[in-house]
Amino acid sequence: MGHGRIVCVVGAPEIWIELAERTGIDDLRRTTRDEPDYDVLMQYRLDILDKHGLGIEALQPIIDGIEPLPGAREFLDAVRAKYQLVILSDTFYEFVGPLMVKMGQPTLFCHRLLVNDDGRLSGYQLRMPSHKRAAVKAFKELNFYTCAAGDSYNDTLMLEEADAGFLFRPPQNACSRLIADPEVIKGMKGIRAKLDSRADRAISA
């Protein structure tokens, strides 16, 4: 394992898209790909859930049924065999516990939901502002060569901070507006190849 090399990925399926499909509430399809202001987006989501009377108890069976992206477990296992791996996500621990078990319990940094005694989702608590970028910066300060892969607006600061950053199947506007010269990858095998290339280059430098 490369103890001087760390890989940061977003790694989880878009939980809100899954909730939209399983509840039939199309308004939940809005993600950070559409709305870059995370607080605006989350208030919108929580209002939608409250409007439809969906608390944590009603959402739990849906959450339990969410599966990893095709090939995600194999990808994470392959990365962990060579590097230290951290998933940096804007999801919530209350939503992804069962999913993380299916993905082999990778290290996950994300946020928390605020749940009332009656199960209503009343708000959320960020780990910290721009936590993805802060995590990558901290890893670099600890003398890790840090690679990062992300797919949306809220990943771009993390990618710019990393020693090597890649966009994974992003929306076109994230490519053209937020990163001057993005390196875009379309598949998980492509991410692994880029990681190996950049990490090996760092060792030989």
Secondary structure, 3 states (H helix, E strand, C coil): CEEEEEEEECCCCCHHHHHHHHHCCHHHHCCCCCCCCHHHHHHHHHHHHHHCCCCHHHHHHHHHCCCCCCCHHHHHHHHHHHEEEEEEEEEEHHHHHHHHHHCCCCCEEEEEEEECCCCCEEEEECCCCCHHHHHHHHHHHCCCEEEEEECCHHHHHHHHHCCEEEEECCCHHHHHHHCCCCCEECCHHHHHHHHHHHHHHHHHC
